[in-house]
Amino acid sequence: MGYEGREEQFKTIIREMLSRGTYPDNASVKAALGTDVWPRSGLSQSQVRWRIEEMERAGFDWEASKARRTLIKVKERR
């Protein structure tokens, strides 16, 4: 599978995890991609950036979610 195919597979995995309410941590994303779970991170900078953008687009607070390792919705602003 070429780069574009892997990128689309990555994006699909992130979107599916978010739609199920699953926090997309590095290990579960790498497992879904079928890649080795060592080293601990192993996601590219563009994958990390895209995951953050997609979480925020879906209405989740990246920093709060990362801290709790679960999806946290952005609080509504009044």
MMTF fields as JSON, N, C-alpha, C and O atoms, coordinates in Angstrom:
{
  "mmtfVersion": "1.0.0",
  "mmtfProducer": "UNKNOWN",
  "numBonds": 311,
  "numAtoms": 312,
  "numGroups": 78,
  "numChains": 1,
  "numModels": 1,
  "chainsPerModel": [1],
  "groupsPerChain": [78],
  "chainIdList": ["A"],
  "bondAtomList": [4, 2, 8, 6, 12, 10, 16, 14, 20, 18, 24, 22, 28, 26, 32, 30, 36, 34, 40, 38, 44, 42, 48, 46, 52, 50, 56, 54, 60, 58, 64, 62, 68, 66, 72, 70, 76, 74, 80, 78, 84, 82, 88, 86, 92, 90, 96, 94, 100, 98, 104, 102, 108, 106, 112, 110, 116, 114, 120, 118, 124, 122, 128, 126, 132, 130, 136, 134, 140, 138, 144, 142, 148, 146, 152, 150, 156, 154, 160, 158, 164, 162, 168, 166, 172, 170, 176, 174, 180, 178, 184, 182, 188, 186, 192, 190, 196, 194, 200, 198, 204, 202, 208, 206, 212, 210, 216, 214, 220, 218, 224, 222, 228, 226, 232, 230, 236, 234, 240, 238, 244, 242, 248, 246, 252, 250, 256, 254, 260, 258, 264, 262, 268, 266, 272, 270, 276, 274, 280, 278, 284, 282, 288, 286, 292, 290, 296, 294, 300, 298, 304, 302, 308, 306],
  "bondOrderList": [1, 1, 1, 1, 1, 1, 1, 1, 1, 1, 1, 1, 1, 1, 1, 1, 1, 1, 1, 1, 1, 1, 1, 1, 1, 1, 1, 1, 1, 1, 1, 1, 1, 1, 1, 1, 1, 1, 1, 1, 1, 1, 1, 1, 1, 1, 1, 1, 1, 1, 1, 1, 1, 1, 1, 1, 1, 1, 1, 1, 1, 1, 1, 1, 1, 1, 1, 1, 1, 1, 1, 1, 1, 1, 1, 1, 1],
  "groupList": [{"groupName": "MET", "atomNameList": ["N", "CA", "C", "O"], "elementList": ["N", "C", "C", "O"], "formalChargeList": [0, 0, 0, 0], "bondAtomList": [1, 0, 2, 1, 3, 2], "bondOrderList": [1, 1, 2], "singleLetterCode": "M", "chemCompType": "L-PEPTIDE LINKING"}, {"groupName": "GLY", "atomNameList": ["N", "CA", "C", "O"], "elementList": ["N", "C", "C", "O"], "formalChargeList": [0, 0, 0, 0], "bondAtomList": [1, 0, 2, 1, 3, 2], "bondOrderList": [1, 1, 2], "singleLetterCode": "G", "chemCompType": "PEPTIDE LINKING"}, {"groupName": "TYR", "atomNameList": ["N", "CA", "C", "O"], "elementList": ["N", "C", "C", "O"], "formalChargeList": [0, 0, 0, 0], "bondAtomList": [1, 0, 2, 1, 3, 2], "bondOrderList": [1, 1, 2], "singleLetterCode": "Y", "chemCompType": "L-PEPTIDE LINKING"}, {"groupName": "GLU", "atomNameList": ["N", "CA", "C", "O"], "elementList": ["N", "C", "C", "O"], "formalChargeList": [0, 0, 0, 0], "bondAtomList": [1, 0, 2, 1, 3, 2], "bondOrderList": [1, 1, 2], "singleLetterCode": "E", "chemCompType": "L-PEPTIDE LINKING"}, {"groupName": "ARG", "atomNameList": ["N", "CA", "C", "O"], "elementList": ["N", "C", "C", "O"], "formalChargeList": [0, 0, 0, 0], "bondAtomList": [1, 0, 2, 1, 3, 2], "bondOrderList": [1, 1, 2], "singleLetterCode": "R", "chemCompType": "L-PEPTIDE LINKING"}, {"groupName": "GLN", "atomNameList": ["N", "CA", "C", "O"], "elementList": ["N", "C", "C", "O"], "formalChargeList": [0, 0, 0, 0], "bondAtomList": [1, 0, 2, 1, 3, 2], "bondOrderList": [1, 1, 2], "singleLetterCode": "Q", "chemCompType": "L-PEPTIDE LINKING"}, {"groupName": "PHE", "atomNameList": ["N", "CA", "C", "O"], "elementList": ["N", "C", "C", "O"], "formalChargeList": [0, 0, 0, 0], "bondAtomList": [1, 0, 2, 1, 3, 2], "bondOrderList": [1, 1, 2], "singleLetterCode": "F", "chemCompType": "L-PEPTIDE LINKING"}, {"groupName": "LYS", "atomNameList": ["N", "CA", "C", "O"], "elementList": ["N", "C", "C", "O"], "formalChargeList": [0, 0, 0, 0], "bondAtomList": [1, 0, 2, 1, 3, 2], "bondOrderList": [1, 1, 2], "singleLetterCode": "K", "chemCompType": "L-PEPTIDE LINKING"}, {"groupName": "THR", "atomNameList": ["N", "CA", "C", "O"], "elementList": ["N", "C", "C", "O"], "formalChargeList": [0, 0, 0, 0], "bondAtomList": [1, 0, 2, 1, 3, 2], "bondOrderList": [1, 1, 2], "singleLetterCode": "T", "chemCompType": "L-PEPTIDE LINKING"}, {"groupName": "ILE", "atomNameList": ["N", "CA", "C", "O"], "elementList": ["N", "C", "C", "O"], "formalChargeList": [0, 0, 0, 0], "bondAtomList": [1, 0, 2, 1, 3, 2], "bondOrderList": [1, 1, 2], "singleLetterCode": "I", "chemCompType": "L-PEPTIDE LINKING"}, {"groupName": "LEU", "atomNameList": ["N", "CA", "C", "O"], "elementList": ["N", "C", "C", "O"], "formalChargeList": [0, 0, 0, 0], "bondAtomList": [1, 0, 2, 1, 3, 2], "bondOrderList": [1, 1, 2], "singleLetterCode": "L", "chemCompType": "L-PEPTIDE LINKING"}, {"groupName": "SER", "atomNameList": ["N", "CA", "C", "O"], "elementList": ["N", "C", "C", "O"], "formalChargeList": [0, 0, 0, 0], "bondAtomList": [1, 0, 2, 1, 3, 2], "bondOrderList": [1, 1, 2], "singleLetterCode": "S", "chemCompType": "L-PEPTIDE LINKING"}, {"groupName": "PRO", "atomNameList": ["N", "CA", "C", "O"], "elementList": ["N", "C", "C", "O"], "formalChargeList": [0, 0, 0, 0], "bondAtomList": [1, 0, 2, 1, 3, 2], "bondOrderList": [1, 1, 2], "singleLetterCode": "P", "chemCompType": "L-PEPTIDE LINKING"}, {"groupName": "ASP", "atomNameList": ["N", "CA", "C", "O"], "elementList": ["N", "C", "C", "O"], "formalChargeList": [0, 0, 0, 0], "bondAtomList": [1, 0, 2, 1, 3, 2], "bondOrderList": [1, 1, 2], "singleLetterCode": "D", "chemCompType": "L-PEPTIDE LINKING"}, {"groupName": "ASN", "atomNameList": ["N", "CA", "C", "O"], "elementList": ["N", "C", "C", "O"], "formalChargeList": [0, 0, 0, 0], "bondAtomList": [1, 0, 2, 1, 3, 2], "bondOrderList": [1, 1, 2], "singleLetterCode": "N", "chemCompType": "L-PEPTIDE LINKING"}, {"groupName": "ALA", "atomNameList": ["N", "CA", "C", "O"], "elementList": ["N", "C", "C", "O"], "formalChargeList": [0, 0, 0, 0], "bondAtomList": [1, 0, 2, 1, 3, 2], "bondOrderList": [1, 1, 2], "singleLetterCode": "A", "chemCompType": "L-PEPTIDE LINKING"}, {"groupName": "VAL", "atomNameList": ["N", "CA", "C", "O"], "elementList": ["N", "C", "C", "O"], "formalChargeList": [0, 0, 0, 0], "bondAtomList": [1, 0, 2, 1, 3, 2], "bondOrderList": [1, 1, 2], "singleLetterCode": "V", "chemCompType": "L-PEPTIDE LINKING"}, {"groupName": "TRP", "atomNameList": ["N", "CA", "C", "O"], "elementList": ["N", "C", "C", "O"], "formalChargeList": [0, 0, 0, 0], "bondAtomList": [1, 0, 2, 1, 3, 2], "bondOrderList": [1, 1, 2], "singleLetterCode": "W", "chemCompType": "L-PEPTIDE LINKING"}],
  "groupTypeList": [0, 1, 2, 3, 1, 4, 3, 3, 5, 6, 7, 8, 9, 9, 4, 3, 0, 10, 11, 4, 1, 8, 2, 12, 13, 14, 15, 11, 16, 7, 15, 15, 10, 1, 8, 13, 16, 17, 12, 4, 11, 1, 10, 11, 5, 11, 5, 16, 4, 17, 4, 9, 3, 3, 0, 3, 4, 15, 1, 6, 13, 17, 3, 15, 11, 7, 15, 4, 4, 8, 10, 9, 7, 16, 7, 3, 4, 4],
  "groupIdList": [1, 2, 3, 4, 5, 6, 7, 8, 9, 10, 11, 12, 13, 14, 15, 16, 17, 18, 19, 20, 21, 22, 23, 24, 25, 26, 27, 28, 29, 30, 31, 32, 33, 34, 35, 36, 37, 38, 39, 40, 41, 42, 43, 44, 45, 46, 47, 48, 49, 50, 51, 52, 53, 54, 55, 56, 57, 58, 59, 60, 61, 62, 63, 64, 65, 66, 67, 68, 69, 70, 71, 72, 73, 74, 75, 76, 77, 78],
  "secStructList": [7, 7, 2, 2, 2, 2, 2, 2, 2, 2, 2, 2, 2, 2, 2, 2, 2, 2, 2, 2, 6, 7, 7, 7, 7, 2, 2, 2, 2, 2, 2, 2, 2, 6, 7, 7, 7, 7, 1, 1, 7, 7, 7, 7, 2, 2, 2, 2, 2, 2, 2, 2, 2, 2, 2, 2, 2, 6, 6, 5, 7, 2, 2, 2, 2, 2, 2, 2, 6, 1, 7, 7, 5, 7, 7, 7, 7, 7],
  "xCoordList": [0.854, 0.0, 0.902, 1.859, 0.593, 1.372, 1.068, 0.215, 1.787, 1.631, 0.193, -0.365, -0.421, -1.789, -2.752, -3.66, -2.56, -3.41, -3.262, -4.247, -2.031, -1.788, -2.362, -2.896, -2.251, -2.786, -4.309, -4.881, -4.956, -6.418, -6.836, -7.835, -6.076, -6.368, -6.254, -7.106, -5.205, -5.013, -6.201, -6.747, -6.6, -7.714, -9.015, -9.81, -9.231, -10.442, -10.458, -11.496, -9.327, -9.223, -9.533, -10.282, -8.961, -9.212, -10.693, -11.292, -11.286, -12.711, -13.594, -14.558, -13.282, -14.072, -13.954, -14.947, -12.748, -12.554, -13.352, -14.011, -13.293, -14.03, -15.538, -16.257, -16.017, -17.456, -17.935, -19.102, -17.034, -17.372, -17.169, -17.521, -16.596, -16.334, -15.067, -14.924, -14.141, -12.889, -11.764, -11.576, -11.014, -9.867, -8.784, -8.368, -8.324, -7.329, -5.893, -5.124, -5.541, -4.168, -3.229, -3.666, -1.94, -0.957, -0.993, -0.978, -1.039, -0.99, -2.193, -2.032, -3.396, -4.578, -4.605, -5.068, -4.117, -4.05, -3.056, -3.349, -1.884, -0.878, -1.349, -1.063, -2.062, -2.59, -3.614, -3.625, -4.47, -5.463, -4.806, -5.312, -3.676, -2.925, -2.177, -1.742, -2.03, -1.294, 0.204, 0.967, 0.632, 2.062, 2.473, 1.642, 3.754, 4.306, 4.022, 4.083, 3.716, 3.403, 4.644, 4.509, 5.831, 7.062, 7.831, 7.937, 8.367, 8.431, 7.079, 6.096, 7.063, 5.805, 4.986, 3.787, 5.586, 4.832, 4.791, 3.924, 5.695, 5.768, 4.835, 4.848, 4.018, 3.201, 4.019, 4.805, 3.823, 4.559, 4.0, 2.91, 4.751, 4.3, 3.004, 2.116, 2.895, 1.668, 0.485, -0.635, 0.716, -0.366, -0.825, -2.025, 0.117, -0.227, -1.023, -2.058, -0.538, -1.221, -2.631, -3.587, -2.762, -4.062, -5.014, -6.198, -4.513, -5.354, -5.904, -7.088, -5.056, -5.498, -6.564, -7.61, -6.304, -7.264, -8.604, -9.663, -8.557, -9.791, -10.568, -11.797, -9.851, -10.529, -11.217, -12.363, -10.515, -11.102, -12.276, -13.275, -12.164, -13.253, -14.485, -15.615, -14.266, -15.371, -15.94, -16.885, -15.362, -15.901, -15.26, -15.826, -14.075, -13.388, -12.242, -11.615, -11.972, -10.885, -9.623, -9.521, -8.667, -7.459, -6.683, -6.352, -6.391, -5.566, -6.243, -5.594, -7.531, -8.248, -8.347, -8.203, -8.589, -8.696, -7.359, -7.303, -6.281, -4.942, -4.617, -4.068, -4.955, -4.648, -5.4, -4.855, -6.629, -7.443, -7.424, -7.907, -6.859, -6.816, -8.221, -8.442, -9.147, -10.519, -11.044, -10.489, -12.089, -12.605, -13.388, -14.296, -13.026, -13.679, -14.215, -13.459, -15.52, -16.14, -15.699, -15.445, -15.61, -15.32, -16.516, -17.662, -16.249, -17.328, -17.916, -17.193, -19.232, -19.88, -19.541, -19.527, -19.27, -18.953, -20.22, -20.991, -20.426, -21.63, -21.28, -22.161],
  "yCoordList": [-1.171, 0.0, 1.237, 1.313, 2.204, 3.424, 4.404, 4.158, 5.524, 6.541, 7.03, 7.12, 7.351, 7.863, 6.849, 7.218, 5.592, 4.54, 4.405, 4.219, 4.498, 4.423, 5.64, 5.528, 6.814, 8.034, 7.942, 8.302, 7.472, 7.324, 6.276, 6.451, 5.192, 4.162, 4.767, 4.52, 5.556, 6.212, 7.119, 7.061, 7.951, 8.876, 8.13, 8.54, 7.05, 6.243, 5.66, 5.665, 5.162, 4.589, 5.643, 5.376, 6.844, 7.917, 8.262, 8.362, 8.444, 8.805, 7.721, 8.032, 6.467, 5.367, 5.324, 5.113, 5.522, 5.514, 6.642, 6.433, 7.839, 8.972, 8.73, 9.082, 8.135, 7.884, 6.847, 6.853, 5.957, 4.961, 5.509, 4.854, 6.719, 7.297, 6.75, 6.762, 6.268, 5.698, 6.701, 7.247, 6.949, 7.85, 7.214, 6.085, 7.921, 7.343, 7.496, 8.298, 6.723, 6.784, 6.102, 5.338, 6.393, 5.882, 4.367, 3.845, 3.662, 2.196, 1.612, 0.705, 2.121, 1.562, 1.93, 1.141, 3.115, 3.506, 2.619, 2.114, 2.427, 1.579, 0.131, -0.541, -0.35, -1.714, -1.83, -2.823, -0.824, -0.834, -0.759, -1.321, -0.057, 0.02, -1.275, -1.513, -2.113, -3.357, -3.168, -3.972, -2.088, -1.856, -2.241, -2.353, -2.44, -2.815, -1.721, -0.538, -2.087, -1.1, -0.591, 0.122, -0.925, -0.407, 0.29, -0.302, 1.448, 2.238, 2.823, 2.704, 3.453, 3.904, 4.789, 4.558, 5.772, 6.663, 6.073, 5.254, 6.469, 5.888, 6.5, 6.08, 7.487, 8.179, 9.338, 9.963, 9.608, 10.716, 12.046, 12.099, 13.103, 14.427, 14.798, 15.4, 14.442, 14.768, 13.964, 14.473, 12.709, 11.906, 12.487, 12.563, 12.894, 13.49, 14.772, 14.987, 15.619, 16.878, 16.609, 17.262, 15.665, 15.374, 14.8, 15.135, 13.946, 13.38, 14.493, 14.488, 15.44, 16.571, 17.375, 17.687, 17.71, 18.484, 17.753, 18.37, 16.46, 15.692, 15.594, 15.662, 15.434, 15.398, 16.723, 16.752, 17.822, 19.137, 19.395, 19.989, 18.956, 19.093, 18.321, 18.736, 17.208, 16.377, 16.911, 16.341, 18.007, 18.633, 18.199, 18.404, 17.597, 17.145, 18.083, 18.665, 18.226, 19.046, 18.184, 17.252, 18.496, 17.685, 17.607, 16.513, 18.758, 18.767, 18.019, 17.236, 18.255, 17.565, 16.073, 15.254, 15.717, 14.305, 13.601, 12.486, 14.261, 13.679, 13.462, 12.426, 14.438, 14.34, 13.185, 12.51, 12.964, 11.903, 10.59, 9.567, 10.626, 9.45, 8.912, 7.706, 9.845, 9.544, 10.769, 11.857, 10.618, 11.754, 12.697, 12.28, 13.968, 15.015, 16.044, 16.608, 16.286, 17.276, 18.681, 18.962, 19.558, 20.964, 21.564, 21.332, 22.328, 22.981, 24.076, 24.806, 24.189, 25.24, 26.584, 26.754, 27.532, 28.893, 29.717, 29.631, 30.516, 31.364, 32.785, 33.646],
  "zCoordList": [0.0, 0.0, 0.0, 0.771, -0.868, -0.974, 0.145, 0.997, 0.122, 1.166, 1.249, 2.343, 0.097, 0.108, 0.712, 1.456, 0.399, 0.949, 2.451, 3.166, 2.928, 4.374, 5.084, 6.187, 4.444, 5.038, 5.143, 6.172, 4.107, 4.14, 5.167, 5.864, 5.261, 6.266, 7.667, 8.52, 7.906, 9.199, 9.519, 10.62, 8.564, 8.774, 9.036, 9.881, 8.323, 8.535, 9.939, 10.601, 10.395, 11.74, 12.797, 13.736, 12.651, 13.619, 13.641, 14.712, 12.47, 12.395, 13.003, 13.702, 12.749, 13.312, 14.827, 15.523, 15.34, 16.788, 17.436, 18.455, 16.844, 17.393, 17.336, 18.271, 16.253, 16.134, 17.155, 17.548, 17.585, 18.615, 20.021, 21.002, 20.121, 21.433, 22.068, 23.291, 21.234, 21.715, 21.545, 20.458, 22.614, 22.544, 21.667, 21.928, 20.635, 19.721, 20.216, 19.684, 21.235, 21.741, 20.74, 19.879, 20.87, 19.923, 19.791, 18.677, 20.9, 20.853, 20.115, 19.299, 20.392, 19.721, 18.241, 17.418, 17.896, 16.478, 15.751, 14.667, 16.339, 15.712, 15.605, 14.614, 16.609, 16.545, 15.414, 14.686, 15.266, 14.198, 12.82, 11.849, 12.748, 11.494, 11.205, 10.078, 12.234, 12.069, 12.144, 11.609, 12.818, 12.984, 14.388, 15.29, 14.557, 15.852, 16.881, 16.547, 18.108, 19.141, 19.868, 20.863, 19.415, 19.994, 18.907, 17.833, 19.048, 20.259, 20.635, 19.903, 21.792, 22.388, 21.445, 21.288, 20.828, 19.943, 18.55, 18.249, 17.717, 16.392, 15.37, 14.213, 15.752, 14.774, 14.212, 14.924, 12.942, 12.329, 12.831, 13.401, 12.615, 13.024, 12.318, 12.92, 11.047, 10.314, 10.844, 10.884, 11.253, 11.83, 13.159, 13.423, 13.992, 15.281, 15.054, 15.686, 14.152, 13.853, 13.317, 13.735, 12.409, 11.824, 12.875, 12.881, 13.757, 14.817, 15.712, 16.05, 16.094, 16.919, 16.184, 16.753, 14.926, 14.135, 14.014, 14.137, 13.776, 13.606, 14.918, 14.921, 16.031, 17.333, 17.609, 18.057, 17.34, 17.574, 16.631, 17.036, 15.38, 14.416, 14.88, 14.625, 15.557, 16.055, 17.371, 17.917, 17.88, 19.086, 20.391, 21.465, 20.301, 21.511, 21.862, 20.977, 23.149, 23.661, 23.688, 24.485, 22.819, 22.697, 24.005, 24.464, 24.61, 25.819, 26.974, 27.668, 27.18, 28.261, 27.972, 28.88, 26.727, 26.349, 26.541, 27.06, 26.118, 26.259, 27.736, 28.112, 28.559, 29.992, 30.659, 31.532, 30.255, 30.871, 30.096, 30.582, 28.877, 28.003, 27.708, 27.6, 27.585, 27.191, 26.463, 26.615, 25.683, 24.929, 25.827, 26.546, 25.776, 26.552, 25.564, 24.773, 25.611, 24.724, 25.113, 26.285, 24.12, 24.367, 25.078, 24.691, 26.111, 26.836, 25.979, 25.299, 26.014, 25.249, 25.853, 27.073, 24.98, 25.435, 25.376, 24.42, 26.408, 26.451, 26.212, 26.21]
}
